[in-house]
Each structure stands twice: as C-alpha cells, then as structure tokens.
C-alpha cells in the first residue's frame, strides 16, 4: 500500500472506476490533503499513561465514569460506541455505549447481590446532552435528556416475540459498537453477553456458567441477550430487534440507498461470521431477511428456515434460527473470519470496510481491514467481491484494527485493540499502547498508515465519531488500567483526576488537522 502512487491508490479505493473522480474533485481533495499532510509527522509508539496526539490535534475531556448525569443517574462504565442526534446547530444528544465492567473498580470481587446490582447498573448506555461553548462541546449536567439505559431497564422484543416465556428482557449489556437509523434512533449491539448470563447451544437445557455469575441472582436466560437494540435518544425507549439475529454483535452499520435499507454486523469472535440484514421497508426494521457471508462463493446466504432445507431440518421455526444464529450460519456454510468487529461504509465509493481484528489461534496476530464491494453497488445484492485493504504487522506499523471511521472526503481513521495483557510483549512489542491511525485517500501520502494518537496504559480508543461539522471527533477512552491487580497496584491513573482512579471517559479531539 505505501508504494502506491496517489492516482493508483485512489483507483484502488474505487473512486476512478466508480466515475466519482473528476479533475476538480481531485484538486479539492489534494488541497485538503496538502493542508493536513504538508507537515504531518506521525507519532512514534508510546507506553506513556496519557492521551498523546500529533501537534495539530488536542483533546478535551467531556465526561467520565461515575460523573453525575442527574440527581439519580451516573455515567456508566467502559464507554464504547458513540453517535448523536442533533437538537439544533449547537446542541446534541450523545449516545454512548457502556460495554462491560471491571469488578475491581465498579463493585468488588465478591459475588454478592449488592455488588452485582452495581455492575448491572453500570452497563448498557448513557444519553448525555451537549452544547457548543467557545468552540467545543460541553456536557449539560441535569438536562432533562440525560439518562441511563442500563442492565435493569425492561426492554421488549420486537414484533411481540416471546423468548423463553417472556415478551421482554431485563436490560441490555455487552454494548460494543452500533449504528444510526435514517430516522435518528441508535442501534446498540449486545456483544459478550455470555460473560454475564452464560450461554447454551440450541437444544440444550443446561446453561454454561458465566464469568461474572449474574445468573446466580437473576435467572435471566442467555437468549434474552446478544441482540441489536434500537434506542430513541429523546425518551430512552428501547426495543430488541430480534430479526437481526443473536450473536456477539460488534456493530450495526446502516446504509439506505435507492429505496433499500441494509444493516451490516460482525460477530466478534474468532471463527465467526459477517452478516447483513435487508429490511423489508426503508422506514423501519420490523421485518426483513438476515444473510451471512460466504466468501468462497462471494455470496450472501439467507438464514431463512423457509428458504433452506438444512435449516428446516434442525430449526422448526424462524425464531429458533434467529436465537441460535451462529449454529444456523455454520449449517449453511458461512465463512469463518478473524474476529469481524467494526464496519463502516466509504462515503465516496460505497464500499463496505470490515475490521478483522486478529485470530491468535490461527496465528493471525495483527489482523486486516477487509473491503467488500456489493455487486453494482446494490446493497441488497446477493453477490459481492472482496479484497484485503490493509494488513497489520510490524512493517505496516499497526496491529489489531478495531473501530473505523471515514471523514467526508473518504480518508480512513481507525483505532487498534491489542489486549492489555499483550501490549508491549512478544509479537506486539513494537507497537506500544493502542493507537489512533489515519490513512489518507488523497495527496502524496495516499495509502500510508500514519499514527496520530496513542492511548493511556491498558486502554484502547473506541467509538470514533465526527461531529456534524467534521471538525471535531468524539472518542471513547476505554478500560485504562485494566490490568491493575489492586487499587494499590494501579497500572494507570488516567485521566489523572483527584481520586487517581483510572476512569473510562469520552473526549473531544480537535485542531487544524480536521479543519
């Protein structure tokens, strides 16, 4: 990639073949690129316990774990995916996932009901009201909009589905990445639900015990989790969208084009799959067809009990297919992948980019970013092409890509997810802490992977989200100090507040680089 000429790389991205490139467009992009890159020097890997950015960027903390939202609510733990609803030109409602807990900080190691209640409260998501003040976004404490959607909130299943005897589930959890619908609601994805309520395979009665043992106090079946949840930011009202299947949803990336509405989602586990849901309506997600990718045949395979005799021989109802999607996907021949995580769509070409983080069991330690091109650019197409876009490794300068974002002119930003226990060790010794990277689509550095940010100790950057102007990026700093062995043996104290506890936080980054 780094040897590509500017024109060759633009061609690889698909701008030339799609007919989207004109001389004036290239010139305008070159101007943007030259402004950004004329003096840009990337960061060197760092093990420093701080947010480090290139000189043309700076950061501001917006909110941290335990900060008060209102008289009754506090911001949740381990913030991840971020998106927003515009209330006006200078006010936003920001949705922030709160993915999972660390008992050391949140509750305590003892598995008591009191401690588990603290954990259940701290997952789900937070809705916060922001206002533009002096060129930066600031949190409005005690706004009527500030609220939690926690692991306690009762959330119904879509279309009045009854799952394990109930029409609703207690709360949402494992909320990793997500998406935004054309009508402004947020899709938040339940990923590693098995850590909280265990798991079982289709046809089994016994539930495999969970890591956090929540099931000892709350007899919630694992089938109530692992869904995509749609949230109205104005009210907090939520619904679990059963039609999109149940697995470790990493993302729910929405695209609407030519009257077609599609949601892409990855299953974040080694050997799992890439999915898309094609809605029957462009105005809602109530009905549609779930597909899984077969990369060998370059086909999308329907997970529909009425369309595949193999599914019908094992699953008597479509609900069973959706409740045990992983087993259904394998039955029809889906391609196992190396932890498909975040998914984003290039705003210029329409190609679908998927972060395949890594697969250590298969000795893929550094991951790839995959590019999928739907046939004729039609998102409901059943055939596609694909190729590796970037391959991680020491020579590439990055490892384990996770969260992705494109700016308005097609430049790619991504963050990495080297696990805390692996940072600085063995295959990961050359990368330092997790980072934020920039891949320009234009200019003399087109295709070059440039590190523009470095996370604190044990942390990763998640939830990359540009504000409406494109001049500021919201960013989650997740799980700083995660490898701490005790409150007196902290590996991180970021963001270096008075209590010196490591606190997951949402920050705004801005500067001339984005202007």
C-alpha positions as CSV (number, residue, x, y, z in Angstrom):
1,X,0.0,0.0,0.0
2,X,2.7,2.5,0.9
3,X,4.3,2.3,-2.5
4,X,1.1,3.2,-4.3
5,X,1.0,6.5,-6.3
6,X,-1.7,9.0,-5.4
7,X,-3.6,8.0,-8.6
8,X,-3.1,4.3,-8.1
9,X,-4.4,4.4,-4.5
10,X,-7.4,6.5,-5.5
11,X,-8.1,3.9,-8.2
12,X,-7.8,1.1,-5.6
13,X,-10.3,2.8,-3.4
14,X,-12.7,2.7,-6.3
15,X,-13.0,6.5,-6.9
16,X,-11.8,6.2,-10.5
17,X,-13.7,3.1,-11.6
18,X,-16.9,4.4,-9.9
19,X,-16.8,7.5,-12.0
20,X,-16.7,9.7,-8.9
21,X,-13.4,11.3,-9.6
22,X,-13.2,14.5,-11.6
23,X,-10.2,16.8,-12.0
24,X,-11.9,19.4,-9.8
25,X,-12.7,16.8,-7.2
26,X,-9.1,15.5,-7.2
27,X,-7.9,19.1,-6.9
28,X,-10.1,19.9,-4.0
29,X,-9.1,16.7,-2.2
30,X,-5.5,17.4,-2.9
31,X,-5.9,20.8,-1.3
32,X,-7.4,19.2,1.8
33,X,-4.7,16.5,1.9
34,X,-1.9,19.1,1.4
35,X,-3.2,21.2,4.3
36,X,-3.3,18.1,6.5
37,X,-0.2,16.4,5.4
38,X,2.3,19.0,4.3
39,X,4.0,19.0,7.7
40,X,2.4,15.9,9.3
41,X,4.8,13.7,11.3
42,X,3.1,10.7,12.8
43,X,3.6,9.6,16.4
44,X,6.1,7.0,17.5
45,X,4.8,4.1,19.6
46,X,4.5,5.1,23.2
47,X,3.9,3.4,26.6
48,X,3.0,6.7,28.3
49,X,0.0,6.8,30.5
50,X,-1.8,9.6,28.7
51,X,-3.7,10.5,25.6
52,X,-1.0,11.6,23.1
53,X,-1.9,13.3,19.8
54,X,0.0,14.8,16.9
55,X,0.8,18.5,17.3
56,X,-2.1,19.7,15.2
57,X,-4.6,18.0,17.5
58,X,-5.6,18.5,21.1
59,X,-8.1,16.8,23.4
60,X,-10.7,17.8,26.0
61,X,-12.5,15.5,28.5
62,X,-16.2,15.6,28.2
63,X,-17.4,13.1,30.8
64,X,-16.0,10.1,32.8
65,X,-17.3,7.1,34.5
66,X,-19.2,8.0,37.8
67,X,-19.8,11.6,36.7
68,X,-23.4,12.6,37.6
69,X,-25.9,12.9,34.8
70,X,-28.7,13.9,37.0
71,X,-29.8,13.6,40.6
72,X,-30.4,9.9,40.2
73,X,-28.1,8.8,37.4
74,X,-24.4,8.5,36.8
75,X,-22.4,7.9,33.6
76,X,-21.8,4.2,33.0
77,X,-18.5,2.2,32.8
78,X,-16.3,1.3,29.9
79,X,-17.8,3.7,27.3
80,X,-17.6,2.5,23.7
81,X,-19.7,3.3,20.6
82,X,-20.7,7.0,20.2
83,X,-23.3,8.6,18.0
84,X,-25.7,11.6,18.3
85,X,-29.0,13.2,17.5
86,X,-28.9,16.9,16.5
87,X,-31.3,19.0,18.5
88,X,-30.1,22.3,16.9
89,X,-27.0,23.7,15.3
90,X,-25.3,23.9,18.7
91,X,-26.9,21.1,20.8
92,X,-26.6,17.3,20.5
93,X,-27.9,14.3,22.4
94,X,-24.9,12.0,22.5
95,X,-25.4,8.2,22.9
96,X,-22.5,6.4,24.5
97,X,-22.4,2.6,24.9
98,X,-21.3,1.3,28.3
99,X,-20.0,-2.1,27.4
100,X,-18.8,-4.1,30.4
101,X,-17.5,-3.8,33.9
102,X,-14.3,-4.5,35.9
103,X,-15.3,-5.6,39.4
104,X,-12.0,-4.2,40.8
105,X,-13.3,-0.7,40.1
106,X,-17.1,-1.0,39.9
107,X,-18.2,-3.3,42.6
108,X,-15.7,-5.6,44.3
109,X,-14.7,-9.2,43.7
110,X,-17.2,-10.8,46.0
111,X,-20.2,-12.2,44.1
112,X,-23.0,-10.7,46.3
113,X,-26.3,-9.3,45.0
114,X,-25.3,-5.8,46.1
115,X,-22.1,-5.9,44.0
116,X,-23.8,-7.5,41.0
117,X,-26.5,-4.8,41.1
118,X,-23.7,-2.2,40.8
119,X,-22.4,-4.0,37.8
120,X,-25.8,-4.3,36.1
121,X,-26.4,-0.6,36.6
122,X,-23.1,0.4,35.0
123,X,-23.6,-1.4,31.7
124,X,-25.9,-0.5,28.8
125,X,-25.7,3.0,27.6
126,X,-25.7,6.7,28.6
127,X,-27.5,9.6,26.9
128,X,-25.9,13.0,27.5
129,X,-26.9,16.5,26.4
130,X,-24.1,18.6,24.9
131,X,-24.0,22.2,24.0
132,X,-21.4,24.1,21.9
133,X,-19.5,26.6,24.1
134,X,-16.5,28.6,22.9
135,X,-15.8,26.2,20.0
136,X,-16.0,22.9,22.0
137,X,-18.7,20.5,23.1
138,X,-19.6,20.7,26.8
139,X,-21.8,18.4,28.9
140,X,-25.0,19.9,30.3
141,X,-25.5,18.4,33.8
142,X,-29.1,17.8,34.9
143,X,-30.6,18.2,31.5
144,X,-34.0,16.5,31.2
145,X,-32.4,14.4,28.4
146,X,-29.6,12.9,30.5
147,X,-30.4,9.3,31.4
148,X,-29.2,5.8,31.5
149,X,-30.4,2.8,29.6
150,X,-29.0,0.2,31.9
151,X,-28.9,-3.5,32.6
152,X,-32.1,-3.1,34.7
153,X,-34.4,-1.4,32.1
154,X,-37.2,-3.6,30.9
155,X,-36.8,-3.8,27.1
156,X,-39.4,-5.6,24.9
157,X,-38.6,-7.9,22.0
158,X,-39.7,-6.7,18.5
159,X,-42.9,-7.9,17.0
160,X,-44.2,-9.1,20.4
161,X,-41.9,-12.1,20.1
162,X,-41.9,-14.4,23.1
163,X,-38.4,-15.7,24.1
164,X,-38.1,-18.2,26.8
165,X,-41.5,-17.4,28.2
166,X,-41.2,-13.6,28.2
167,X,-42.0,-10.7,25.8
168,X,-39.2,-8.5,27.3
169,X,-35.7,-8.8,28.7
170,X,-34.2,-7.2,31.8
171,X,-31.8,-4.6,30.4
172,X,-29.1,-4.5,27.8
173,X,-25.4,-5.3,28.2
174,X,-22.2,-6.0,26.4
175,X,-22.9,-2.9,24.3
176,X,-20.0,-2.6,21.9
177,X,-20.4,-0.8,18.6
178,X,-23.6,0.2,16.8
179,X,-25.2,2.3,14.1
180,X,-27.7,5.0,13.4
181,X,-31.0,4.7,11.5
182,X,-32.2,7.2,8.9
183,X,-34.9,8.3,11.4
184,X,-32.4,9.2,14.1
185,X,-32.6,6.3,16.5
186,X,-29.5,4.5,17.7
187,X,-28.7,0.8,17.3
188,X,-26.6,-0.5,20.1
189,X,-25.1,-4.0,19.9
190,X,-25.0,-6.6,22.6
191,X,-21.7,-8.4,22.3
192,X,-20.2,-10.6,25.0
193,X,-23.4,-11.4,26.8
194,X,-22.2,-14.8,27.9
195,X,-19.8,-13.1,30.4
196,X,-22.9,-12.1,32.4
197,X,-25.6,-14.7,31.9
198,X,-23.8,-17.6,30.3
199,X,-24.7,-19.4,27.1
200,X,-26.3,-22.6,25.8
201,X,-26.5,-24.2,22.4
202,X,-29.7,-25.0,20.6
203,X,-31.5,-28.0,22.1
204,X,-29.6,-27.9,25.4
205,X,-31.3,-27.2,28.7
206,X,-28.2,-26.5,30.8
207,X,-26.6,-23.1,30.7
208,X,-22.9,-22.8,30.8
209,X,-22.0,-20.6,33.8
210,X,-21.0,-17.0,33.1
211,X,-17.7,-15.3,34.1
212,X,-19.5,-12.7,36.3
213,X,-22.1,-15.0,37.8
214,X,-25.1,-12.7,37.4
215,X,-27.3,-15.7,36.8
216,X,-26.9,-16.7,40.5
217,X,-29.1,-13.8,41.5
218,X,-31.1,-13.0,38.3
219,X,-32.5,-16.0,36.4
220,X,-32.4,-14.3,33.0
221,X,-31.9,-16.8,30.1
222,X,-28.9,-16.1,27.9
223,X,-31.3,-16.0,24.9
224,X,-32.5,-12.6,26.1
225,X,-29.2,-11.1,25.1
226,X,-27.0,-10.9,22.1
227,X,-29.4,-8.7,20.1
228,X,-29.3,-5.3,18.4
229,X,-31.3,-2.8,20.5
230,X,-32.9,0.3,18.9
231,X,-33.0,3.3,21.3
232,X,-34.9,6.6,21.0
233,X,-32.5,9.2,22.4
234,X,-35.2,11.7,23.4
235,X,-37.0,9.2,25.6
236,X,-34.7,6.3,26.2
237,X,-37.4,3.9,25.0
238,X,-35.8,0.8,23.6
239,X,-36.6,-2.4,21.7
240,X,-34.6,-5.5,20.9
241,X,-34.6,-6.2,17.2
242,X,-34.9,-9.9,17.0
243,X,-35.0,-10.0,13.2
244,X,-31.2,-9.2,13.0
245,X,-30.2,-12.4,14.8
246,X,-28.5,-13.2,18.1
247,X,-24.7,-13.4,18.4
248,X,-21.8,-11.2,19.7
249,X,-22.9,-8.2,17.6
250,X,-20.0,-5.8,17.2
251,X,-21.7,-3.3,15.0
252,X,-24.9,-2.5,13.2
253,X,-23.9,-0.2,10.4
254,X,-26.9,1.2,8.4
255,X,-27.0,2.2,4.8
256,X,-30.0,3.4,2.9
257,X,-29.8,3.8,-0.9
258,X,-32.3,3.6,-3.8
259,X,-35.2,2.6,-1.5
260,X,-33.2,-0.2,0.2
261,X,-32.3,-0.3,3.9
262,X,-29.5,-2.6,5.0
263,X,-27.7,-3.2,8.3
264,X,-24.2,-4.8,8.4
265,X,-23.0,-6.6,11.5
266,X,-19.9,-8.6,12.5
267,X,-19.8,-11.4,15.2
268,X,-16.7,-10.6,17.3
269,X,-15.2,-14.0,17.9
270,X,-12.5,-15.9,16.1
271,X,-14.1,-18.2,13.5
272,X,-17.4,-16.3,13.4
273,X,-19.1,-14.5,10.6
274,X,-20.2,-11.4,8.7
275,X,-23.9,-10.6,8.4
276,X,-26.3,-8.2,6.7
277,X,-30.0,-7.6,7.4
278,X,-32.0,-6.4,4.4
279,X,-35.1,-4.7,5.7
280,X,-38.5,-5.2,4.0
281,X,-39.1,-1.5,4.4
282,X,-36.9,1.6,4.1
283,X,-38.8,3.2,7.0
284,X,-38.3,0.7,9.8
285,X,-36.5,-2.5,10.8
286,X,-39.6,-4.6,11.8
287,X,-39.3,-7.2,9.1
288,X,-36.6,-8.4,6.6
289,X,-34.1,-11.1,5.8
290,X,-30.9,-11.9,7.6
291,X,-27.9,-13.0,5.4
292,X,-24.5,-14.4,6.2
293,X,-21.4,-14.1,4.0
294,X,-19.8,-17.0,2.1
295,X,-16.5,-15.5,0.9
296,X,-15.6,-18.6,-1.0
297,X,-18.5,-18.3,-3.3
298,X,-18.8,-14.5,-2.8
299,X,-22.4,-14.9,-1.9
300,X,-24.8,-13.8,0.8
301,X,-26.7,-16.8,2.1
302,X,-30.2,-16.3,3.5
303,X,-30.8,-17.5,7.1
304,X,-34.4,-18.3,6.4
305,X,-36.0,-21.5,7.6
306,X,-38.4,-21.4,4.6
307,X,-35.6,-21.0,2.0
308,X,-33.1,-23.6,3.2
309,X,-34.0,-27.3,3.8
310,X,-30.9,-27.7,6.0
311,X,-32.2,-25.1,8.4
312,X,-35.7,-26.5,8.4
313,X,-34.3,-30.0,9.3
314,X,-32.8,-28.6,12.5
315,X,-34.9,-25.5,13.4
316,X,-38.6,-25.8,13.3
317,X,-39.2,-22.0,13.4
318,X,-37.6,-18.9,12.2
319,X,-37.3,-17.6,15.7
320,X,-35.1,-20.6,16.6
321,X,-32.8,-19.7,13.6
322,X,-32.6,-16.1,14.9
323,X,-32.0,-17.2,18.6
324,X,-29.1,-19.5,17.6
325,X,-27.7,-17.6,14.6
326,X,-24.2,-18.9,14.9
327,X,-25.3,-22.5,14.6
328,X,-27.5,-21.7,11.7
329,X,-24.7,-19.8,9.9
330,X,-22.4,-22.7,10.1
331,X,-25.1,-25.1,8.9
332,X,-25.5,-23.2,5.6
333,X,-21.7,-22.8,5.0
334,X,-20.8,-19.3,6.1
335,X,-17.1,-18.4,6.1
336,X,-15.3,-18.2,9.4
337,X,-13.4,-14.9,9.9
338,X,-10.8,-13.5,12.2
339,X,-13.0,-11.5,14.7
340,X,-15.1,-9.3,12.5
341,X,-15.5,-6.1,14.5
342,X,-16.4,-2.6,13.4
343,X,-17.9,-1.9,9.9
344,X,-18.0,1.4,8.1
345,X,-19.1,2.4,4.5
346,X,-16.8,4.6,2.4
347,X,-18.9,7.7,1.7
348,X,-17.4,8.2,-1.7
349,X,-17.3,4.7,-3.2
350,X,-20.0,2.9,-1.1
351,X,-17.6,0.0,-0.4
352,X,-18.0,-1.8,2.9
353,X,-14.9,-1.9,5.2
354,X,-14.7,-4.5,8.0
355,X,-12.1,-4.6,10.7
356,X,-10.9,-8.2,11.2
357,X,-9.0,-7.7,14.5
358,X,-6.9,-10.8,14.8
359,X,-7.1,-14.6,15.4
360,X,-4.3,-15.8,17.6
361,X,-5.3,-19.4,17.3
362,X,-4.8,-19.2,13.6
363,X,-1.5,-17.3,14.1
364,X,-3.0,-14.1,12.6
365,X,-1.8,-11.8,15.4
366,X,-2.2,-8.5,13.7
367,X,-5.5,-8.6,11.7
368,X,-6.6,-7.0,8.5
369,X,-9.1,-4.5,7.2
370,X,-11.3,-6.1,4.6
371,X,-13.0,-4.3,1.7
372,X,-16.3,-5.7,0.4
373,X,-17.9,-4.4,-2.8
374,X,-21.5,-5.2,-3.4
375,X,-22.4,-6.2,-7.0
376,X,-23.2,-3.0,-8.9
377,X,-23.2,-1.1,-5.6
378,X,-26.6,-2.6,-4.7
379,X,-26.7,-3.3,-1.0
380,X,-29.4,-5.9,-1.3
381,X,-27.3,-7.8,-3.9
382,X,-26.6,-11.5,-3.1
383,X,-23.2,-11.4,-4.7
384,X,-20.1,-9.4,-3.9
385,X,-16.3,-9.0,-4.4
386,X,-13.8,-8.6,-1.6
387,X,-10.1,-8.0,-1.0
388,X,-7.7,-7.1,1.8
389,X,-7.4,-3.3,2.1
390,X,-4.8,-3.2,4.8
391,X,-2.8,-6.0,6.5
392,X,-1.5,-5.4,10.0
393,X,2.0,-6.2,11.2
394,X,5.3,-4.7,12.2
395,X,6.1,-3.4,8.7
396,X,2.6,-1.9,8.4
397,X,3.0,-0.1,11.7
398,X,-0.2,-1.2,13.3
399,X,-1.8,-4.3,14.8
400,X,-5.3,-5.4,15.6
401,X,-7.6,-2.9,13.9
402,X,-11.0,-2.5,15.6
403,X,-13.0,0.8,15.3
404,X,-13.3,2.6,12.0
405,X,-14.5,6.0,10.7
406,X,-14.4,7.9,7.4
407,X,-14.4,11.6,7.0
408,X,-16.4,13.4,4.4
409,X,-13.8,13.1,1.7
410,X,-13.1,9.4,2.2
411,X,-10.0,9.4,4.4
412,X,-10.0,6.5,6.8
413,X,-9.4,6.7,10.6
414,X,-9.1,3.6,12.7
415,X,-8.2,2.6,16.3
416,X,-6.5,-0.6,17.4
417,X,-7.3,-3.2,20.1
418,X,-4.3,-5.0,21.3
419,X,-5.3,-6.7,24.5
420,X,-3.9,-5.1,27.7
421,X,-2.1,-8.3,28.6
422,X,-0.4,-8.3,25.2
423,X,0.7,-4.7,24.9
424,X,4.4,-4.4,24.6
425,X,5.0,-8.1,24.7
426,X,6.2,-10.7,22.1
427,X,4.5,-10.1,18.7
428,X,3.2,-6.8,20.0
429,X,6.5,-5.4,21.4
430,X,7.0,-2.8,18.6
431,X,3.5,-1.2,18.7
432,X,3.4,0.4,22.2
433,X,0.0,1.3,23.6
434,X,-3.1,1.1,21.4
435,X,-3.4,3.9,18.9
436,X,-5.4,6.1,16.5
437,X,-4.4,5.9,12.9
438,X,-5.0,7.9,9.7
439,X,-5.0,6.6,6.2
440,X,-5.2,9.4,3.6
441,X,-7.1,8.7,0.4
442,X,-5.5,11.7,-1.4
443,X,-2.2,13.5,-1.7
444,X,1.3,12.3,-1.9
445,X,0.8,10.1,1.3
446,X,-2.3,8.3,0.0
447,X,-2.4,4.8,1.5
448,X,0.2,5.5,4.1
449,X,-0.7,4.4,7.7
450,X,0.1,7.3,10.0
451,X,-0.3,7.1,13.8
452,X,-2.0,10.3,15.1
453,X,-2.9,9.2,18.6
454,X,-1.8,7.0,21.4
455,X,-4.0,5.7,24.3
456,X,-3.2,5.5,28.0
457,X,-1.8,2.4,29.6
458,X,-4.1,-0.7,29.1
459,X,-6.6,1.4,27.2
460,X,-8.0,1.5,23.7
461,X,-9.7,4.2,21.7
462,X,-13.2,3.3,20.6
463,X,-16.4,4.9,19.3
464,X,-14.7,7.2,16.7
465,X,-17.4,9.7,15.7
466,X,-17.1,13.0,13.9
467,X,-19.4,15.8,15.0
468,X,-21.8,17.4,12.4
469,X,-19.1,19.8,11.2
470,X,-16.5,17.2,10.7
471,X,-14.0,19.4,12.6
472,X,-14.1,17.5,15.9
473,X,-14.1,13.9,16.7
474,X,-15.7,12.2,19.8
475,X,-13.6,9.4,21.1
476,X,-14.0,6.9,23.9
477,X,-11.0,6.0,26.0
478,X,-11.9,2.6,27.3
479,X,-10.6,0.5,30.1
480,X,-7.5,2.4,31.2
481,X,-5.7,0.5,34.0
482,X,-7.5,-2.7,33.1
483,X,-4.5,-4.9,34.1
484,X,-4.3,-3.4,37.6
485,X,-4.0,-6.1,40.3
486,X,-5.5,-4.0,43.1
487,X,-6.4,-0.4,44.0
488,X,-3.0,-0.1,45.5
489,X,-1.3,-1.5,42.4
490,X,-2.7,0.6,39.6
491,X,-1.2,0.4,36.1
492,X,-2.9,3.7,35.1
493,X,-4.3,6.7,36.8
494,X,-5.7,8.4,33.6
495,X,-7.4,10.9,33.3
496,X,-5.4,11.9,36.4
497,X,-8.3,13.3,38.4
498,X,-8.2,13.9,42.1
499,X,-9.2,10.4,43.2
500,X,-6.4,9.0,40.9
501,X,-8.6,6.1,39.7
502,X,-8.4,5.1,36.1
503,X,-11.7,6.3,34.6
504,X,-13.1,5.4,31.1
505,X,-14.0,8.7,29.5
506,X,-15.4,10.4,26.4
507,X,-13.1,13.0,25.0
508,X,-13.3,15.5,22.1
509,X,-10.3,15.9,19.8
510,X,-10.0,18.9,17.6
511,X,-7.4,21.1,15.8
512,X,-6.2,22.3,12.5
513,X,-5.8,18.7,11.3
514,X,-9.6,18.5,11.0
515,X,-10.2,21.9,9.7
